[in-house]
Amino acid sequence: MKLYMTEMSGNSFKIRVLASMLGVDYENIRIEWEKNAHKSDDFLALNPRGQVPVMEIEDKVFWDSTAHLVYIARTYGGDTWLPTNPLQMAEIMQWMSFAQNEVQFGLQWARGVTVYNRRPESFEGYLQDGKLALEVLERQLNKSGHWLALGHATLADIACYPYVKRAPEGDLPLDDYPAIRAWLKRCEALPGWIEMDP
Ligand SMILES: N[C@@H](CCC(=O)N[C@@H](CS)C(=O)NCC(=O)O)C(=O)O
């Protein structure tokens, strides 16, 4: 298995941390982000979106961290991280969808403005979606307890973690969200967890 990534990519971090917790071996291929390698013809042949992470698994290529997390969890994680029971799977997929919507288009992209000056004209909209993401998460954790779904750590938590952790860098501080702050610490205490690069 090969993972094309950069250290600063929160979506790549999801794969790296799950692989670490499950003791999965893979080849890490760092792309030269600074030189815009993710927009090169060679890279676009792997991922037409021009984004990391990308994974080569056997003779197939997949882009989008959701696909990678599903593959790793089901191949190496038994029923813990993504159970096949339909109701339980639906519950996890709901939060993985949320990670790809409000978390990405709110929290991740607000930070994209403050850190990379990407689409600054849309900042207000990103902030609104980011706040919505934080409110939904805070409410869920107050209801569900320690974890987002199923009463234990699952792909739901891994998929949401990186850009919630980095939300303050996008002008979305976590001061008003005590349940989220406690949940971030709980994630970081999982066996095999690795630190996310700044
Ligand atoms: N939904 C995708 C999002 C991937 C993504 O946003 N990757 C960022 C780095 S974390 C990227 O490559 N951005 C460059 C770009 O969009 O041009 C996933 O979960 O993999």
The ligand as an ORCA input file, in Angstrom:
! r2SCAN-3c Opt
* xyz 0 1
  N     -12.359     15.258      0.686
  C     -10.945     15.105      0.464
  C     -10.292     16.425      0.731
  C      -8.799     16.385      0.438
  C      -8.173     17.739      0.670
  O      -8.839     18.755      0.900
  N      -6.829     17.748      0.626
  C      -6.080     18.980      0.792
  C      -4.962     18.754      1.813
  S      -5.622     18.263      3.380
  C      -5.488     19.323     -0.549
  O      -4.821     18.521     -1.170
  N      -5.755     20.559     -1.022
  C      -5.247     21.064     -2.265
  C      -6.321     21.561     -3.168
  O      -7.532     21.366     -2.861
  O      -5.973     22.154     -4.181
  C     -10.398     14.003      1.387
  O     -11.002     13.742      2.430
  O      -9.378     13.378      1.056
*
